[in-house]
Amino acid sequence: MKNNEQKPDFLFDQINYKFLLIGIAVIAVGFILMAGGGSDDPKVFNEAELFSFRRIRLAPTVVLLGFGVTIYSIFKNPKSSK
């Protein structure tokens, strides 16, 4: 009866899942780069830290790259690479 068992049919191939996990990790890194910049004293506004290059330019770019990798992992056709 073991001959009749079927292997589960996944929506994506293994390489798609790898790219998907990489994309999610890159998105997470981008959001981590955006974190911080707060102040313990509510009367103090640290403009230089809040509007730094890391938070305004780098972090959103990293998040968008992560979304691009994730979209690529969804559209990648594993059958054409074999």
Distance bins in CASP14 RR format, pairs under 12 A and 6 or more apart:
PFRMAT RR
TARGET T0000
AUTHOR 0000-0000-0000
RMODE 2
METHOD distances of the structure
MODEL  1
10 16 0 0 0 0 1 0 0 0 0 0 0
10 17 0 0 0 0 1 0 0 0 0 0 0
10 20 0 0 0 0 0 1 0 0 0 0 0
10 78 0 0 0 0 0 1 0 0 0 0 0
11 17 0 0 0 0 1 0 0 0 0 0 0
11 20 0 0 0 0 0 1 0 0 0 0 0
11 73 0 0 0 0 0 1 0 0 0 0 0
11 74 0 0 0 0 1 0 0 0 0 0 0
11 78 0 0 0 0 0 1 0 0 0 0 0
12 18 0 0 0 0 1 0 0 0 0 0 0
12 19 0 0 0 0 1 0 0 0 0 0 0
12 20 1 0 0 1 0 0 0 0 0 0 0
12 21 0 0 0 0 0 1 0 0 0 0 0
12 70 0 0 0 0 0 1 0 0 0 0 0
12 72 0 0 0 0 0 1 0 0 0 0 0
12 73 1 0 0 1 0 0 0 0 0 0 0
12 74 1 0 0 1 0 0 0 0 0 0 0
12 75 0 0 0 0 0 1 0 0 0 0 0
12 76 0 0 0 0 1 0 0 0 0 0 0
12 77 0 0 0 0 0 1 0 0 0 0 0
12 78 1 0 0 1 0 0 0 0 0 0 0
12 79 0 0 0 0 0 1 0 0 0 0 0
13 19 0 0 0 0 0 1 0 0 0 0 0
13 20 0 0 0 0 0 1 0 0 0 0 0
13 73 0 0 0 0 0 1 0 0 0 0 0
13 74 0 0 0 0 0 1 0 0 0 0 0
13 76 0 0 0 0 1 0 0 0 0 0 0
13 77 0 0 0 0 1 0 0 0 0 0 0
13 78 1 1 0 0 0 0 0 0 0 0 0
13 79 1 0 0 1 0 0 0 0 0 0 0
13 80 0 0 0 0 0 1 0 0 0 0 0
13 81 0 0 0 0 1 0 0 0 0 0 0
13 82 0 0 0 0 1 0 0 0 0 0 0
14 20 0 0 0 0 0 1 0 0 0 0 0
14 21 0 0 0 0 0 1 0 0 0 0 0
14 73 0 0 0 0 0 1 0 0 0 0 0
14 76 0 0 0 0 0 1 0 0 0 0 0
14 78 0 0 0 0 1 0 0 0 0 0 0
14 81 0 0 0 0 0 1 0 0 0 0 0
14 82 0 0 0 0 0 1 0 0 0 0 0
15 21 0 0 0 0 0 1 0 0 0 0 0
15 22 0 0 0 0 0 1 0 0 0 0 0
15 72 0 0 0 0 0 1 0 0 0 0 0
15 73 0 0 0 0 1 0 0 0 0 0 0
15 76 1 0 0 1 0 0 0 0 0 0 0
15 77 0 0 0 0 0 1 0 0 0 0 0
15 78 1 0 1 0 0 0 0 0 0 0 0
15 79 0 0 0 0 0 1 0 0 0 0 0
15 80 0 0 0 0 0 1 0 0 0 0 0
15 81 1 0 0 1 0 0 0 0 0 0 0
15 82 0 0 0 0 0 1 0 0 0 0 0
16 22 0 0 0 0 0 1 0 0 0 0 0
16 23 0 0 0 0 0 1 0 0 0 0 0
16 69 0 0 0 0 0 1 0 0 0 0 0
16 70 0 0 0 0 0 1 0 0 0 0 0
16 71 0 0 0 0 0 1 0 0 0 0 0
16 72 0 0 0 0 1 0 0 0 0 0 0
16 73 1 0 1 0 0 0 0 0 0 0 0
16 74 1 0 0 1 0 0 0 0 0 0 0
16 75 0 0 0 0 1 0 0 0 0 0 0
16 76 1 0 1 0 0 0 0 0 0 0 0
16 77 0 0 0 0 1 0 0 0 0 0 0
16 78 1 0 0 1 0 0 0 0 0 0 0
16 79 0 0 0 0 0 1 0 0 0 0 0
16 81 0 0 0 0 0 1 0 0 0 0 0
17 23 0 0 0 0 0 1 0 0 0 0 0
17 24 0 0 0 0 0 1 0 0 0 0 0
17 70 0 0 0 0 0 1 0 0 0 0 0
17 73 1 0 0 1 0 0 0 0 0 0 0
17 74 0 0 0 0 0 1 0 0 0 0 0
17 76 0 0 0 0 0 1 0 0 0 0 0
17 78 0 0 0 0 0 1 0 0 0 0 0
18 24 0 0 0 0 0 1 0 0 0 0 0
18 25 0 0 0 0 0 1 0 0 0 0 0
18 69 0 0 0 0 0 1 0 0 0 0 0
18 70 0 0 0 0 0 1 0 0 0 0 0
18 72 0 0 0 0 0 1 0 0 0 0 0
18 73 1 0 0 1 0 0 0 0 0 0 0
18 76 0 0 0 0 0 1 0 0 0 0 0
18 78 0 0 0 0 0 1 0 0 0 0 0
19 25 0 0 0 0 0 1 0 0 0 0 0
19 26 0 0 0 0 0 1 0 0 0 0 0
19 66 0 0 0 0 0 1 0 0 0 0 0
19 68 0 0 0 0 1 0 0 0 0 0 0
19 69 1 0 0 1 0 0 0 0 0 0 0
19 70 1 0 0 1 0 0 0 0 0 0 0
19 71 0 0 0 0 1 0 0 0 0 0 0
19 72 1 0 0 1 0 0 0 0 0 0 0
19 73 1 1 0 0 0 0 0 0 0 0 0
19 74 0 0 0 0 1 0 0 0 0 0 0
19 75 0 0 0 0 0 1 0 0 0 0 0
19 76 1 0 0 1 0 0 0 0 0 0 0
19 78 0 0 0 0 0 1 0 0 0 0 0
19 81 0 0 0 0 0 1 0 0 0 0 0
20 26 0 0 0 0 0 1 0 0 0 0 0
20 27 0 0 0 0 0 1 0 0 0 0 0
20 66 0 0 0 0 0 1 0 0 0 0 0
20 67 0 0 0 0 0 1 0 0 0 0 0
20 68 0 0 0 0 0 1 0 0 0 0 0
20 69 0 0 0 0 1 0 0 0 0 0 0
20 70 1 0 0 1 0 0 0 0 0 0 0
20 71 0 0 0 0 1 0 0 0 0 0 0
20 72 0 0 0 0 1 0 0 0 0 0 0
20 73 1 0 1 0 0 0 0 0 0 0 0
20 74 1 0 0 1 0 0 0 0 0 0 0
20 75 0 0 0 0 0 1 0 0 0 0 0
20 76 0 0 0 0 1 0 0 0 0 0 0
21 27 0 0 0 0 0 1 0 0 0 0 0
21 28 0 0 0 0 0 1 0 0 0 0 0
21 66 0 0 0 0 0 1 0 0 0 0 0
21 69 0 0 0 0 1 0 0 0 0 0 0
21 70 0 0 0 0 1 0 0 0 0 0 0
21 73 0 0 0 0 1 0 0 0 0 0 0
22 28 0 0 0 0 0 1 0 0 0 0 0
22 29 0 0 0 0 0 1 0 0 0 0 0
22 65 0 0 0 0 0 1 0 0 0 0 0
22 66 0 0 0 0 1 0 0 0 0 0 0
22 68 0 0 0 0 0 1 0 0 0 0 0
22 69 1 0 1 0 0 0 0 0 0 0 0
22 70 0 0 0 0 1 0 0 0 0 0 0
22 72 0 0 0 0 1 0 0 0 0 0 0
22 73 1 0 0 1 0 0 0 0 0 0 0
22 76 0 0 0 0 0 1 0 0 0 0 0
23 29 0 0 0 0 1 0 0 0 0 0 0
23 30 0 0 0 0 0 1 0 0 0 0 0
23 62 0 0 0 0 0 1 0 0 0 0 0
23 63 0 0 0 0 0 1 0 0 0 0 0
23 64 0 0 0 0 0 1 0 0 0 0 0
23 65 0 0 0 0 1 0 0 0 0 0 0
23 66 1 0 1 0 0 0 0 0 0 0 0
23 67 1 0 0 1 0 0 0 0 0 0 0
23 68 1 0 0 1 0 0 0 0 0 0 0
23 69 1 1 0 0 0 0 0 0 0 0 0
23 70 1 0 1 0 0 0 0 0 0 0 0
23 71 0 0 0 0 1 0 0 0 0 0 0
23 72 0 0 0 0 1 0 0 0 0 0 0
23 73 1 0 0 1 0 0 0 0 0 0 0
23 74 0 0 0 0 0 1 0 0 0 0 0
24 30 0 0 0 0 0 1 0 0 0 0 0
24 31 0 0 0 0 0 1 0 0 0 0 0
24 63 0 0 0 0 0 1 0 0 0 0 0
24 66 1 0 0 1 0 0 0 0 0 0 0
24 67 0 0 0 0 1 0 0 0 0 0 0
24 68 0 0 0 0 0 1 0 0 0 0 0
24 69 0 0 0 0 1 0 0 0 0 0 0
24 70 1 0 0 1 0 0 0 0 0 0 0
24 73 0 0 0 0 1 0 0 0 0 0 0
25 31 0 0 0 0 0 1 0 0 0 0 0
25 32 0 0 0 0 0 1 0 0 0 0 0
25 62 0 0 0 0 0 1 0 0 0 0 0
25 63 0 0 0 0 0 1 0 0 0 0 0
25 65 0 0 0 0 0 1 0 0 0 0 0
25 66 0 0 0 0 1 0 0 0 0 0 0
25 69 0 0 0 0 1 0 0 0 0 0 0
25 70 0 0 0 0 0 1 0 0 0 0 0
25 73 0 0 0 0 0 1 0 0 0 0 0
26 32 0 0 0 0 0 1 0 0 0 0 0
26 33 0 0 0 0 0 1 0 0 0 0 0
26 59 0 0 0 0 0 1 0 0 0 0 0
26 61 0 0 0 0 0 1 0 0 0 0 0
26 62 1 0 0 1 0 0 0 0 0 0 0
26 63 1 0 0 1 0 0 0 0 0 0 0
26 64 0 0 0 0 1 0 0 0 0 0 0
26 65 1 0 1 0 0 0 0 0 0 0 0
26 66 1 1 0 0 0 0 0 0 0 0 0
26 67 0 0 0 0 1 0 0 0 0 0 0
26 68 0 0 0 0 1 0 0 0 0 0 0
26 69 1 0 1 0 0 0 0 0 0 0 0
26 70 0 0 0 0 1 0 0 0 0 0 0
26 72 0 0 0 0 0 1 0 0 0 0 0
26 73 0 0 0 0 0 1 0 0 0 0 0
27 33 0 0 0 0 0 1 0 0 0 0 0
27 34 0 0 0 0 0 1 0 0 0 0 0
27 59 0 0 0 0 0 1 0 0 0 0 0
27 60 0 0 0 0 0 1 0 0 0 0 0
27 61 0 0 0 0 0 1 0 0 0 0 0
27 62 1 0 0 1 0 0 0 0 0 0 0
27 63 1 0 1 0 0 0 0 0 0 0 0
27 64 0 0 0 0 1 0 0 0 0 0 0
27 65 0 0 0 0 1 0 0 0 0 0 0
27 66 1 0 1 0 0 0 0 0 0 0 0
27 67 1 0 0 1 0 0 0 0 0 0 0
27 68 0 0 0 0 1 0 0 0 0 0 0
27 69 0 0 0 0 1 0 0 0 0 0 0
27 70 1 0 0 1 0 0 0 0 0 0 0
27 71 0 0 0 0 0 1 0 0 0 0 0
28 34 0 0 0 0 0 1 0 0 0 0 0
28 35 0 0 0 0 0 1 0 0 0 0 0
28 59 0 0 0 0 0 1 0 0 0 0 0
28 62 0 0 0 0 1 0 0 0 0 0 0
28 63 0 0 0 0 1 0 0 0 0 0 0
28 66 0 0 0 0 1 0 0 0 0 0 0
28 67 0 0 0 0 0 1 0 0 0 0 0
28 70 0 0 0 0 0 1 0 0 0 0 0
29 35 0 0 0 0 0 1 0 0 0 0 0
29 54 0 0 0 0 0 1 0 0 0 0 0
29 58 0 0 0 0 0 1 0 0 0 0 0
29 59 0 0 0 0 1 0 0 0 0 0 0
29 61 0 0 0 0 0 1 0 0 0 0 0
29 62 1 0 1 0 0 0 0 0 0 0 0
29 63 0 0 0 0 1 0 0 0 0 0 0
29 65 0 0 0 0 1 0 0 0 0 0 0
29 66 0 0 0 0 1 0 0 0 0 0 0
29 69 0 0 0 0 0 1 0 0 0 0 0
30 54 0 0 0 0 1 0 0 0 0 0 0
30 55 0 0 0 0 0 1 0 0 0 0 0
30 57 0 0 0 0 0 1 0 0 0 0 0
30 58 0 0 0 0 1 0 0 0 0 0 0
30 59 1 0 1 0 0 0 0 0 0 0 0
30 60 1 0 0 1 0 0 0 0 0 0 0
30 61 0 0 0 0 1 0 0 0 0 0 0
30 62 1 0 1 0 0 0 0 0 0 0 0
30 63 1 0 1 0 0 0 0 0 0 0 0
30 64 0 0 0 0 1 0 0 0 0 0 0
30 65 0 0 0 0 1 0 0 0 0 0 0
30 66 0 0 0 0 1 0 0 0 0 0 0
30 67 0 0 0 0 0 1 0 0 0 0 0
31 55 0 0 0 0 0 1 0 0 0 0 0
31 59 1 0 0 1 0 0 0 0 0 0 0
31 60 0 0 0 0 1 0 0 0 0 0 0
31 62 0 0 0 0 1 0 0 0 0 0 0
31 63 1 0 0 1 0 0 0 0 0 0 0
31 64 0 0 0 0 0 1 0 0 0 0 0
31 66 0 0 0 0 0 1 0 0 0 0 0
31 67 0 0 0 0 0 1 0 0 0 0 0
32 54 0 0 0 0 0 1 0 0 0 0 0
32 55 0 0 0 0 0 1 0 0 0 0 0
32 58 0 0 0 0 0 1 0 0 0 0 0
32 59 0 0 0 0 1 0 0 0 0 0 0
32 62 0 0 0 0 1 0 0 0 0 0 0
32 63 0 0 0 0 0 1 0 0 0 0 0
33 52 0 0 0 0 0 1 0 0 0 0 0
33 53 0 0 0 0 0 1 0 0 0 0 0
33 54 1 0 1 0 0 0 0 0 0 0 0
33 55 1 0 0 1 0 0 0 0 0 0 0
33 56 0 0 0 0 0 1 0 0 0 0 0
33 57 0 0 0 0 0 1 0 0 0 0 0
33 58 1 0 0 1 0 0 0 0 0 0 0
33 59 1 1 0 0 0 0 0 0 0 0 0
33 60 0 0 0 0 1 0 0 0 0 0 0
33 61 0 0 0 0 1 0 0 0 0 0 0
33 62 1 0 0 1 0 0 0 0 0 0 0
33 63 0 0 0 0 1 0 0 0 0 0 0
33 65 0 0 0 0 0 1 0 0 0 0 0
34 50 0 0 0 0 0 1 0 0 0 0 0
34 52 0 0 0 0 0 1 0 0 0 0 0
34 54 0 0 0 0 1 0 0 0 0 0 0
34 55 1 0 1 0 0 0 0 0 0 0 0
34 56 0 0 0 0 1 0 0 0 0 0 0
34 57 0 0 0 0 0 1 0 0 0 0 0
34 58 0 0 0 0 1 0 0 0 0 0 0
34 59 1 0 1 0 0 0 0 0 0 0 0
34 60 1 0 0 1 0 0 0 0 0 0 0
34 61 0 0 0 0 0 1 0 0 0 0 0
34 62 0 0 0 0 1 0 0 0 0 0 0
34 63 1 0 0 1 0 0 0 0 0 0 0
35 49 0 0 0 0 0 1 0 0 0 0 0
35 50 0 0 0 0 0 1 0 0 0 0 0
35 54 0 0 0 0 0 1 0 0 0 0 0
35 55 0 0 0 0 1 0 0 0 0 0 0
35 59 0 0 0 0 1 0 0 0 0 0 0
36 46 0 0 0 0 0 1 0 0 0 0 0
36 49 1 0 0 1 0 0 0 0 0 0 0
36 50 0 0 0 0 1 0 0 0 0 0 0
36 52 0 0 0 0 1 0 0 0 0 0 0
36 54 0 0 0 0 1 0 0 0 0 0 0
36 55 1 0 0 1 0 0 0 0 0 0 0
36 59 0 0 0 0 0 1 0 0 0 0 0
37 44 0 0 0 0 0 1 0 0 0 0 0
37 45 0 0 0 0 0 1 0 0 0 0 0
37 46 1 0 0 1 0 0 0 0 0 0 0
37 47 0 0 0 0 0 1 0 0 0 0 0
37 48 0 0 0 0 1 0 0 0 0 0 0
37 49 1 0 1 0 0 0 0 0 0 0 0
37 50 1 0 1 0 0 0 0 0 0 0 0
37 51 0 0 0 0 1 0 0 0 0 0 0
37 52 0 0 0 0 1 0 0 0 0 0 0
37 54 0 0 0 0 1 0 0 0 0 0 0
37 55 1 0 0 1 0 0 0 0 0 0 0
37 56 0 0 0 0 0 1 0 0 0 0 0
37 59 0 0 0 0 0 1 0 0 0 0 0
38 44 0 0 0 0 1 0 0 0 0 0 0
38 45 0 0 0 0 1 0 0 0 0 0 0
38 46 1 0 0 1 0 0 0 0 0 0 0
38 47 0 0 0 0 0 1 0 0 0 0 0
38 49 1 0 0 1 0 0 0 0 0 0 0
38 50 1 0 0 1 0 0 0 0 0 0 0
38 52 0 0 0 0 0 1 0 0 0 0 0
38 55 0 0 0 0 0 1 0 0 0 0 0
39 45 1 0 0 1 0 0 0 0 0 0 0
39 46 1 0 1 0 0 0 0 0 0 0 0
39 47 0 0 0 0 0 1 0 0 0 0 0
39 48 0 0 0 0 0 1 0 0 0 0 0
39 49 0 0 0 0 1 0 0 0 0 0 0
39 50 0 0 0 0 1 0 0 0 0 0 0
40 46 0 0 0 0 0 1 0 0 0 0 0
44 50 0 0 0 0 0 1 0 0 0 0 0
45 51 0 0 0 0 0 1 0 0 0 0 0
46 52 0 0 0 0 1 0 0 0 0 0 0
46 55 0 0 0 0 0 1 0 0 0 0 0
47 55 0 0 0 0 0 1 0 0 0 0 0
47 56 0 0 0 0 0 1 0 0 0 0 0
48 54 0 0 0 0 0 1 0 0 0 0 0
48 55 0 0 0 0 0 1 0 0 0 0 0
48 56 0 0 0 0 0 1 0 0 0 0 0
49 55 0 0 0 0 1 0 0 0 0 0 0
49 56 0 0 0 0 0 1 0 0 0 0 0
50 56 0 0 0 0 1 0 0 0 0 0 0
51 57 0 0 0 0 0 1 0 0 0 0 0
52 58 0 0 0 0 1 0 0 0 0 0 0
52 59 0 0 0 0 1 0 0 0 0 0 0
53 59 0 0 0 0 1 0 0 0 0 0 0
53 60 0 0 0 0 0 1 0 0 0 0 0
53 61 0 0 0 0 0 1 0 0 0 0 0
54 60 0 0 0 0 0 1 0 0 0 0 0
54 61 0 0 0 0 0 1 0 0 0 0 0
54 62 0 0 0 0 1 0 0 0 0 0 0
55 61 0 0 0 0 0 1 0 0 0 0 0
55 62 0 0 0 0 0 1 0 0 0 0 0
55 63 0 0 0 0 0 1 0 0 0 0 0
57 63 0 0 0 0 0 1 0 0 0 0 0
57 64 0 0 0 0 0 1 0 0 0 0 0
58 64 0 0 0 0 0 1 0 0 0 0 0
58 65 0 0 0 0 0 1 0 0 0 0 0
59 65 0 0 0 0 0 1 0 0 0 0 0
59 66 0 0 0 0 0 1 0 0 0 0 0
60 66 0 0 0 0 0 1 0 0 0 0 0
60 67 0 0 0 0 0 1 0 0 0 0 0
61 67 0 0 0 0 0 1 0 0 0 0 0
61 68 0 0 0 0 0 1 0 0 0 0 0
62 68 0 0 0 0 0 1 0 0 0 0 0
62 69 0 0 0 0 0 1 0 0 0 0 0
63 69 0 0 0 0 0 1 0 0 0 0 0
63 70 0 0 0 0 0 1 0 0 0 0 0
64 70 0 0 0 0 0 1 0 0 0 0 0
64 71 0 0 0 0 0 1 0 0 0 0 0
65 71 0 0 0 0 0 1 0 0 0 0 0
65 72 0 0 0 0 0 1 0 0 0 0 0
66 72 0 0 0 0 1 0 0 0 0 0 0
66 73 0 0 0 0 1 0 0 0 0 0 0
67 73 0 0 0 0 0 1 0 0 0 0 0
67 74 0 0 0 0 0 1 0 0 0 0 0
68 74 0 0 0 0 1 0 0 0 0 0 0
68 75 0 0 0 0 1 0 0 0 0 0 0
68 76 0 0 0 0 0 1 0 0 0 0 0
69 75 0 0 0 0 0 1 0 0 0 0 0
69 76 0 0 0 0 0 1 0 0 0 0 0
70 76 0 0 0 0 0 1 0 0 0 0 0
END
